[in-house]
Amino acid sequence: MTPYDALPGGLHDDPSRSFTMASRYYTDPLIFEEEKERIFARSWLFAGHESTLKAPGSYRVVEIADESLALVRGRDGVLRCFYNVCQHRAHRVLKGSGTLGPVVTCPYHAWAYNLDGSLRTARGCENVRDFDKSAFSLKQVRVDTMLGLVFVNLDAEALPFGEQYAGLEDDILRWMPRAASLEPACQRDFALKANWKVVIDNFQECYHCEPAHPAFVDMVEMPTYRNRTHQYWSAQTSDKPRSNRSTAYDFETGDVDFGYAGYFVWPNLTIWLMPGEPNLMTLQMLPDGPEGCVEHLHWHSLGGELTQQSEAAIDYVVDVLQPEDIALCESVHAGLKSRGYDRGRFIVDSGRSHISEHAVHHFHRLVMQAMEGGPLPVPQAAE
């Protein structure tokens, strides 16, 4: 058996012996269609911050896996998620975001629902034989939260978020103790000509940091940089900054004196903790067909306020780091379509050093497990 054909997709269970995932998994439109069902309709997906849905009646519509979903805060204070489709004739019930009164009313035929999803009134139903209002509640979608971040899952049989991503919350709090107190401060969006998995691949390793991100390397003490993988998430951290006066941005040490902490949360969310005062950044990669994706960046801070230091960090990410990564990802995606390439080989050393690509292998194994079946990847950490 060779590393090339050991597991589905040509992967080997040992990242140091494994080839990468075949290029067709990034470029084939049929595979992209399968991903919608096998990955995005069966995973916990980030849907914003709970603080934007504080008040009873507050709501927000999100689009996930070709589905329109409505997050609604009930009068009882419970946050629920519904398929955004009326149970009469399938019209969309809500648009955008805002605050509801005591009911939500479909604009088509005015069927009205309580904020817990139960049908309150259906015009004329009193004259319909054997009409049972309890049979026409809005269909619910599973929703959960972690540190104020909201996640939804279309799969009714999926493991609870806290069980599937065991240890993630505690690991974030180790680096950012006040993470649960942070609120959204600003948002930026980016459109990329690259498959969403190319962008996750890029996030999952710092092998490219020294040649491609000089300001990041000037800020972070790279010899302390390590990547640890868990079942459905991974963490890459640097114990200390190289300097708090770097070409990236200047900062004062915050709650914890660290260089950087970044998390991948299967399948398409990354969480960044930058050095300095308390902050948490989410960067989510949403597919836009097999040839592109949209990145949504949300910066969270204490009270949702932007200080001078926060603005400096955001400017670095938006104006320097993101353009560097976007150019890399778009070049990779173009290369994946070449007749001169099919797959490459991971660089993984025995010590799982700061240049090791074992976390990219971990992500590829998760993709293959979802798409083709097979065993889950084994967690990897520095020896």
N, C-alpha and C positions, 0 to 999 in steps of 0.2 A: 504494500500500500504506500502510495506517495502522498506528500502534503497536498498535492493538487486535487486529489479525488477522495480524501478521507471522509468528508462530511458533505451534506447538501450545500451546494454553492461552491464547492471546491475548497472549503475551509477545513482546517485541521483543528482538533480540540486544544492542541498546544500552540499558543500564538507565535512562539519562536520558530515553529516549523510550518506555519500556515501561509498560504497565498491569500490575497484579498478577495473580496466578493467580485464576481464577474461583472463586467461593465454593463451587460444587458439589464441588470437590476436597477440601474440608474436611468436607462434610456428607453426601455421598451414600454410603449403606451399600455400594453395589456397587463404588464406587471404593475404599472401605476394604478390601473383600475382594480386589480386584486388587492392592492395595499389599502384601499379605502375600506374594504370589508374586513380584511384579515388583520390589519394593524389599527387603523383609526377608529373603526367601529367597535373595537374590543379592548381599548386602552383608556387609562385615565388621562384626560387632556386638560390642560390649563385653560381656564375661562375667565381670568381677571382676578381682581382683589375684592375681598369681602366688604371692605370699607366703602366701596361704591354702591353697595346695596344695604345700607344700614337701616334706613327707615322702612316701616311697614308700608307695603305697596310699591316700593321701589323695584324696578325691573330692568333687565338688559337682555337683548337678543344677541345670540352668538351663532355662527355658522360652523358646523363641524361635520366632516365626512358626508357632505352633500345633504345634511340635515340642518334645519333651522330649529334652534332651541331657545327657550325663554327661561331665564333665571328670575324668580319672583320671591320677594320677601313677604311672607304671609302676615296677616294681622296678629297671629300668634307668635311672631318673631322667628319662625322657622324659614330657612332658605330652601326653596325647592326648585327643581328644574323640570320643565315640561317640553315635550315635542310641541313646537309652535304650529299646531294644526288643529283647526276646529273639527269636532267630532260629527258635525252635520254634513258638510260637503267639502271638507279639506281645505278651506281658505286659511291663509296665514292669519293668526289672531293678533299678533303684536309686531311692531316695527321699532327699531332703534332702542332707545332707553328713556326712562322717565319715572313718573310716579303715578300709580293707579289709584282710583277711588275704591269703594268697597267691592267692586266686581271688575272683571275684564270682559269686554264685549267684542265679539267678532264683528267686523264691519260689513260682512256680507249679508247675513240674515239675522243679525243681532242676538244670536245665542249668547247668553251671559254666564260666566263662570265665577265661582268664588275663588279667592286667592289660594285656596288649597287645591284647586283644580276641579272641584266638584261642580257639576252643572246646576246652575241656580234657576235659570228660566230659559225656555225655548218657546218662542212665540207660536201659539196654536197647538202646543203639544197636549193641552188638556182635552182636545177634541180627537186625539189620535188613540186608537184602541191599543191597550196594553203597552203604552209608552212608559218606560222605566228610566227616569232621569239618572239613577245611580249607575246605569250601564254606559253613560256617555260622558264620564269625567275625562279631562285632559290626561293623556298618557304621560306618566312620570318617567324621568331619567335619573339615574343615580348621581348624587352630588356629595362631595366631601371637601373638607378644607384642611390646610396645613399652614400654620403661621400666617393666617389671613389670606392665603392663596386658595382660590376656588378651583376645583377639578370636577369634571363630569365624565361619565362613562356610559356608553350606549349598551354595554353588555350587562345584562341583569345577573349573570353568573360569575362575573369577575370577582376576584378577591378584594376585600376592602382596601382602600388606599393605604392606610397605616400598616396593614399586613404585607401588602405587595412591596411597599417601599420602606420596609422596616429599617430603622436606624438613620434614615435621612434627616428627619427633623432634629434629632439630637446632634447629629454631626454639624448641621448648619448652626445650631445654637452654640456649639463649642467655639465657633469662630465669631459669631455675631449674636451675643446674648440677648440683644433687644430686637431681634428680627421680627417678633410678633407684634411689636409696637410701631412698625414702619407702615407708611401709607403711600400710595402713588403720588409722585410729584411731577413727572412729565413723561411723554411718550414720543417715540420716533418710529417711523416705518421705513423699510428698505425693500426694494424689489430687486431680485437677483435672477440672472439667467443661468441658473444652476439647479439641479435636482436637490430636494430638501436633504437627502442623505449625504450628499457631498458636503453640505454645510455642517451637518453633525459630525462627519468624519474629521473635518478641519478643527472643530472645537475639541475633539477627543484626544488630541495630541499636541505636545509642544516641541516636537521634533523640528517644526518649521519656525519656531519662535526666534531663534538666534539669526537665521538668515532673513526673516521676513518682518519681524517686529522689533526693531532696535530700541524704541522707546520703552516697550514692555520689559525687555531684557535689562535696560538701564534702571528700571524701577524694582524688579523682582530678583531676589537672590536665587538664581537658577539652580545651583547645586542642591538646594533644599527642595526643589520642585518634584513632587511625586504624584502619581495617579493610582488610585485604589478603585477597583471595580467591585460592585455588589450585584445582587441578582438582577435588579431592574434599574439601577442607578450607579453612577460613579462620581468620584470626587478627585479633583486635582488641586493641590494646595502647595503653597510655598510658605515655609515657617516664618520668614521675615522679609521685609523689604531690603533691597540693596541700598536704597537711599530714599528718604522722604523729600528730597530735592532732585528730581529727575527730569529728563526731557519729556516724560509722559505728563506729569502734573505734580505740583507741590501739595503736601498734606501734613497735618499733624496726626500723630498716632491716635487711634480711637480706642474703643472698648477693649479690643484685643490687638496687640502689636503683631501683625502678620503681613505677608507680602501679597497674597492673593488666594482666594478660594473660589473654585468654579465647580458646578455640579451639572451633570447630565441626568435628566429624568425622562426615562423611556415614555413615549417614543420621540418627542420633538421639542422638549423644553430644556433650556439651559438657565441656570441661576448663577449669578456672579456676585461675589462679595469683594469689593475693591478696598484697598487699604485706606485708612483715615477714619473719619467719623462714621457712625452707623449708617449703613446703606444696604440695599439689596436690589439687584437688577435682574429682571427676567428678559430673556431673549428667546422668543418662540418662532420656530420655522414652520410655516404653513405651506403645504404644497400648492403650487399653481400650475397644475399639469406636470407631466414628466420632465419638462424642459425648464421649469422655473419654480421659484418659491418667494413668499413674502415673509420678511422678518418683522415681528412686532417687539419693540424694545420698551419696557416700562421701568423707570427708575423710582425706587421707593426710599423714603427718608422719614425722619422723625417729624410727625405732624404734617407730612406731605409738603414740607417747605424745602426750597432750594437755597442753600448757603453758597457762598463764594467757592468753597472747597468742592461742594457737590457739582456746581456748574463747571469747574475745572475738570473734574473727573468725567462728566458727561461729554464735554467738548473733546476730551482725548478719545473717548470711545467712539463718538459719532464722527469726528472729523479726521481721526488718524487710524485707530485700530480697525474700525469697520471697513473703511475703504481698502485697507491692506488685505483684510480677509475676503472681501467681496471680489477683488481682483483675482486672488488665488483660486477661489471657488469657481468663478466663471471660466478661468483658464482650464481647470481640471475637468469641468463638465464638457467643454469643447473637446478636450483630449479623449474623454471616455467614448466619444462618438467616432474616433479615428479607427480606420482599419488596422492601424499599426499598434493597437493596444487591446488587451482583453482583461488582464489582471496583473497585479504586482505582488511584491513580497513584503511582509511586515518587518520592520526593524524593531526587534525585541531582545533586550539583553537580560542576562540572568539576574541582575540586580534591580531590574525594572526602574532604571534611572530616568532622569527628566526628559530624555529623548525617546524613551520606549513607547511603542505604538500598541501596547497590549489593550488599551481601552478602545481603540478603533476596532480591533479584533472582537472585543466583547460586544460592541454595537452590531457588527456584522453577524455575530452568532445570534443575537436577539432578532435581527431581521430574518435570518434563515429559519429560526425556530417558529416565527410567526407565519412565514410564507410557505415553508416546505416541511415543517415538523422537525422532530429530532430533539436532542437534549438541550436544556438550558445551559448557558455558559457558566463556567466555574469562576467565582470571584478571584481576582488577582491583586496582589499588593507587592510593595517593595520587600525584598528579603532582608 
